[in-house]
Amino acid sequence: MKILYLIKSFAIKAGTERVMNEKMNWLATHGYDVVLVTYEQGNHPFAFQLDHSIRHYDLGTRFFDLGRTNIISRFFKYFKRCGQFEKRLQKIVNQESPDILVATTYSGLLLNKILRIKTDACRLLESHSVYSTFLKAANYRNHIVLFALYSVYDRAFQKSVKGFDGMVTLTSADANMWKSYINHVNIIPNPISYIPKIFPISSDNHRIICAGRLENEKGYDLLIEAFSLIASRCGDWHIDIFGDGGEKEKLRQMISAKCLEDKVRLCCPTSQIYREYMQSNMFVMSSRNEGFGLVLLEAMSCGLPCVSFDCPFGPAEIIENGENGLLARNGDVKHLSEQILWMIEHPIEREQMGRAARQSVSRYDKDVIMQKWVSLFNTYM
């Protein structure tokens, strides 16, 4: 079986890219013929190492740099690159003749071009984020022109989704949202790539760890606000946030304004995040929304209990409240602070939850999850 994956680029060390890497490598090492097609990779190196048998093509359609031109030029260049995208992808599909073509919802503007490709391959769509993040019009209800324009975009996006043979979502809650637009929706959560054999938790570290992009959706401003409410009662406990992004300076200023420089630190992204988990005592996720919450599984595999907002979607399907972690009411900063403080003040229960957390991640083992993908692919053959 030959499977062609189409993604924007493979240049960023982020969760989606890491998961795609793990899936492609697993398939390649289990006898499947895997092809990776990117369209904005350029000369950037891969963020993660691919199996040597995986063939890579880049379409060279750099949509991301259109913002550097004026709006008129941008309009014409966009349609030109769409044409190049379709023509170059068709050439590769003709050459490789895949059985399965897998795209992601991040390529929303190009889904109709993917559907225009002439092929006998089954077309599957992966969703790595929640349904609501792909609909734009709701964000512009107070702007008549933009609302009208994005309403057109939303309808076109929904129509394109319907054209795919099937969709895969990460959670059942998200699947229920997509079922209004596509009949065949399958739920396959992200796999966890690594489960440490031991999880030595140092009880005297008093360290809370977070990991993710420094963007609004991750809610680190809410976390800082929550910790400011309890910092005076937390002794030498502190938070280390590993990540980078557009809100870094805003968060830095917020930390300073609340006099938390000794309590909350912004740390650079690291390729050794498991080492950092294993030197921590709990994980906190303050996201406004999540496609899944893979970082929760990573932390739990290291024996860390987690505290998270019960945001859409993911945390409630991973954390059993009071068993392997704690859920705070979505967006409720005060409740989040109370849950963090409870975890700090109850070391015995914290360790028990950490052990339960580690046991609960076995159902997300890579071999278990990838067998679900194999079963899905086989249904389309």
C-alpha positions in Angstrom: 0.0 0.0 0.0 1.3 3.4 -0.9 0.3 6.4 1.2 1.0 10.0 0.2 0.9 12.6 2.9 0.4 16.3 1.9 1.3 18.9 4.4 2.3 22.6 4.3 5.9 22.1 5.6 8.0 19.9 7.8 10.2 22.6 9.2 8.8 23.5 12.6 9.4 21.6 15.8 5.7 21.5 16.9 3.2 18.9 18.0 1.5 18.3 14.6 4.8 17.8 12.8 6.1 15.5 15.5 3.0 13.3 15.3 3.1 13.2 11.5 6.7 12.2 11.7 6.0 9.4 14.1 3.1 8.1 12.0 5.0 8.2 8.7 8.1 6.5 10.2 6.0 3.7 11.8 4.3 3.0 8.5 7.6 3.0 6.6 9.2 0.6 9.0 6.1 -1.7 8.8 6.2 -2.3 5.1 4.2 0.6 3.8 5.4 2.8 0.9 5.3 6.4 2.2 5.6 9.6 0.2 5.7 13.1 1.8 4.7 16.1 -0.3 5.2 19.6 1.2 4.4 22.8 -0.6 6.2 25.5 1.5 9.3 23.6 2.7 11.8 25.4 0.5 15.4 24.8 1.6 14.5 24.5 5.3 15.8 21.3 7.0 13.3 18.8 8.4 12.3 19.4 12.0 12.4 15.7 12.7 14.2 12.8 11.1 12.3 10.8 8.5 12.9 7.1 7.7 15.3 6.8 4.8 12.7 5.0 2.7 10.3 8.0 2.7 10.5 10.0 -0.5 10.0 13.7 -0.3 8.8 16.3 -2.8 8.3 20.0 -2.3 6.0 21.9 -4.6 7.7 25.2 -4.1 4.5 27.2 -3.7 5.4 29.6 -0.9 2.0 31.0 0.0 3.3 32.4 3.3 5.3 35.2 1.7 2.3 36.7 -0.2 1.8 39.0 2.8 4.9 40.9 1.8 3.3 42.3 -1.3 0.5 44.9 -1.8 -3.1 43.6 -1.9 -3.5 43.7 -5.7 -0.2 41.9 -6.3 -1.1 39.4 -3.6 -4.4 38.6 -5.3 -2.9 37.7 -8.6 0.1 35.9 -7.1 -2.2 33.8 -5.0 -4.2 32.4 -7.9 -0.9 31.9 -9.9 0.4 29.7 -7.0 -2.8 27.8 -6.7 -2.4 26.9 -10.3 1.2 25.8 -9.7 0.2 23.8 -6.7 -2.4 21.9 -8.6 -0.2 21.2 -11.6 2.8 20.1 -9.6 0.8 18.0 -7.3 -0.9 16.3 -10.2 2.5 15.5 -11.7 3.7 13.8 -8.5 0.4 11.9 -8.1 0.7 10.6 -11.6 4.3 9.5 -11.0 3.7 7.9 -7.6 0.1 6.5 -8.1 -0.7 6.4 -4.3 -3.5 4.3 -2.9 -4.3 6.8 -0.1 -3.8 10.6 -0.2 -3.9 12.2 3.3 -4.2 16.0 3.7 -4.8 18.1 6.8 -7.4 20.7 7.5 -4.6 23.3 7.8 -4.6 23.3 4.0 -8.1 24.8 4.1 -7.7 27.2 1.2 -6.3 24.4 -1.0 -8.8 21.6 -0.3 -10.7 22.3 -3.5 -7.4 22.0 -5.5 -6.7 18.7 -3.9 -10.1 17.5 -4.9 -9.4 18.5 -8.5 -6.4 16.1 -8.7 -7.2 13.2 -11.0 -6.4 10.0 -9.1 -8.0 6.7 -8.0 -6.5 7.2 -4.5 -8.8 7.5 -1.5 -8.7 11.1 -0.2 -8.6 11.4 3.6 -8.6 14.6 5.7 -6.9 14.8 9.1 -8.1 17.4 11.6 -5.4 18.5 14.0 -7.4 21.4 15.5 -11.0 21.9 16.6 -13.7 22.5 14.0 -14.6 26.0 15.2 -11.1 27.3 14.5 -11.6 26.8 10.8 -14.7 28.9 10.5 -13.8 32.6 10.2 -17.0 34.5 9.8 -18.0 34.4 13.5 -15.0 36.4 14.3 -16.2 39.4 12.2 -19.9 39.8 13.2 -19.4 43.5 13.8 -17.8 44.1 10.4 -20.3 43.7 7.6 -17.9 43.4 4.7 -15.5 41.0 6.3 -18.3 39.0 7.7 -19.7 38.6 4.2 -16.4 37.7 2.7 -15.5 35.1 5.4 -19.0 33.6 5.2 -18.2 32.8 1.5 -14.9 31.3 2.6 -16.6 29.2 5.3 -19.2 27.8 2.9 -16.4 27.0 0.4 -14.4 25.2 3.1 -17.4 23.2 4.2 -18.2 22.2 0.6 -14.6 21.1 0.1 -14.7 19.0 3.3 -17.7 17.1 1.9 -15.7 16.1 -1.1 -13.3 14.0 0.8 -13.8 10.2 1.2 -13.4 10.4 4.9 -12.1 12.4 7.9 -10.1 11.6 11.0 -10.5 13.6 14.1 -8.7 13.4 17.4 -11.7 13.4 19.8 -15.3 12.3 19.8 -16.4 15.8 20.7 -14.7 17.3 17.6 -16.0 14.4 15.4 -19.6 15.3 16.4 -19.0 18.9 15.1 -17.7 17.6 11.7 -20.4 15.1 11.1 -22.7 17.8 9.9 -20.5 18.2 6.8 -19.0 14.8 6.1 -20.5 11.4 6.5 -17.4 9.2 7.2 -15.8 10.6 10.4 -13.3 8.4 12.3 -11.8 9.1 15.7 -8.2 8.2 16.1 -6.3 10.1 18.8 -2.7 11.1 18.5 -0.2 8.4 19.6 2.4 8.9 22.3 5.8 8.2 20.9 7.7 7.5 24.0 6.9 6.1 27.5 9.9 6.3 29.8 10.7 3.1 31.6 11.1 4.9 34.9 9.8 8.2 36.2 11.9 9.6 39.0 10.0 12.5 40.5 12.1 14.7 42.7 9.8 15.9 45.5 12.0 18.8 46.3 12.0 20.4 42.8 8.6 22.1 43.4 8.4 22.7 39.7 5.3 23.1 37.5 6.0 22.6 33.8 4.1 23.8 30.7 5.0 23.3 27.1 3.5 24.8 23.9 3.5 27.7 21.5 3.3 31.1 23.1 0.1 32.1 21.4 -3.3 33.3 22.6 -5.0 29.9 22.3 -2.6 28.4 24.8 -3.8 30.7 27.5 -0.5 31.4 29.3 -1.9 34.8 30.2 -4.6 33.0 32.1 -2.0 30.8 33.8 0.0 33.8 34.9 -3.1 35.5 36.2 -4.1 32.3 38.1 -0.6 31.8 39.7 -0.5 35.4 40.8 -3.5 34.7 43.0 -1.7 32.0 44.9 2.0 32.7 44.5 2.4 34.0 48.0 1.1 30.7 49.4 3.2 28.4 47.2 6.6 28.7 48.9 9.4 28.0 46.5 7.1 26.4 43.8 7.6 27.9 40.4 6.5 27.5 36.8 8.7 26.9 33.7 7.0 27.4 30.4 8.8 25.9 27.4 7.9 27.4 24.1 8.2 30.3 21.7 5.7 32.4 19.8 4.1 35.8 19.1 3.0 36.5 22.7 6.4 36.1 24.2 6.9 39.8 24.9 3.4 40.3 26.2 3.8 37.4 28.6 7.2 38.7 29.7 5.6 42.1 30.5 2.8 40.5 32.4 5.2 38.4 34.5 7.0 41.6 35.4 3.9 43.6 36.1 2.8 41.0 38.6 6.3 40.7 40.2 6.6 37.0 39.3 10.0 37.1 37.8 11.3 34.6 40.4 8.1 32.4 40.0 7.4 32.2 36.3 10.1 31.7 33.7 9.8 31.6 29.9 12.1 28.9 28.6 13.3 28.2 25.0 11.8 25.2 23.2 13.8 22.1 23.8 14.2 18.8 22.0 14.7 17.2 25.4 11.3 17.9 26.8 11.0 14.5 28.4 14.0 15.2 30.5 12.3 18.4 31.7 9.1 16.5 32.5 11.0 14.1 34.6 12.5 17.0 36.6 9.1 18.4 37.4 6.2 17.7 39.8 3.1 18.5 37.8 2.0 19.8 34.4 -0.5 22.6 33.9 -2.4 23.3 30.6 -4.3 26.6 30.4 -5.4 26.4 26.8 -8.5 28.2 25.6 -9.0 25.4 23.1 -7.1 22.3 22.0 -7.3 19.9 19.1 -6.3 17.1 21.4 -3.7 17.8 24.1 -0.7 15.6 23.3 1.4 17.4 25.8 -0.9 16.0 28.5 -0.1 12.5 27.5 3.7 13.2 27.3 3.7 14.6 30.8 1.5 11.8 32.2 3.8 9.2 30.7 6.5 10.6 32.9 4.3 10.2 36.0 3.1 13.8 36.2 -0.4 14.6 37.4 -2.0 17.3 35.2 -4.1 20.3 35.9 -6.0 21.6 32.9 -8.9 23.8 31.9 -11.8 21.7 30.7 -11.5 23.4 27.3 -12.8 22.1 24.0 -11.6 19.6 23.0 -9.4 16.9 24.5 -8.6 17.4 28.2 -11.8 15.8 29.4 -11.1 12.7 27.2 -7.6 12.3 28.7 -7.9 13.4 32.3 -10.2 11.6 34.7 -10.9 14.3 37.2 -9.6 13.5 40.6 -8.0 10.2 39.4 -5.0 11.1 37.3 -5.3 14.9 37.4 -7.7 17.8 37.9 -9.9 19.7 35.6 -10.7 23.4 36.1 -13.8 25.0 34.7 -13.0 26.3 31.2 -11.6 29.9 31.4 -12.2 30.2 35.2 -8.9 31.6 36.4 -9.8 31.4 40.0 -10.8 27.8 39.8 -7.5 27.0 38.0 -5.6 28.6 40.8 -7.5 26.6 43.3 -6.8 23.3 41.5 -3.1 24.1 41.2 -2.9 25.0 44.9 -4.7 21.8 45.9 -2.2 19.8 44.0 0.7 21.6 45.7 -0.7 21.2 49.1 -1.5 17.5 48.8 1.8 15.7 48.0 0.5 12.2 48.7 -2.5 12.5 46.5 -0.3 14.2 43.9 2.0 11.2 43.7 -0.9 8.8 43.5 -2.4 10.8 40.6 1.0 10.8 38.9 1.1 7.0 39.1 -2.4 6.7 37.8 -1.6 9.1 35.0 1.3 7.0 33.8 -0.9 3.8 33.8 -3.7 5.5 31.8 -1.5 6.5 28.8 -1.0 2.9 27.7 -4.1 3.1 25.5 -2.3 5.8 23.4 0.7 3.6 22.8 2.0 4.2 19.2 1.5 0.6 18.2 -2.1 0.6 19.4 -2.9 3.8 17.6 -1.2 3.0 14.4 -3.2 -0.3 14.2 -6.3 1.9 14.1 -4.8 3.8 11.1 -4.0 0.5 9.3 -7.5 -0.7 9.9 -8.9 2.5 8.4 -6.7 2.4 5.4 -7.7 -1.2 4.7 -11.4 -0.2 4.6 -10.7 2.0 1.6 -8.7 -0.6 -0.3 
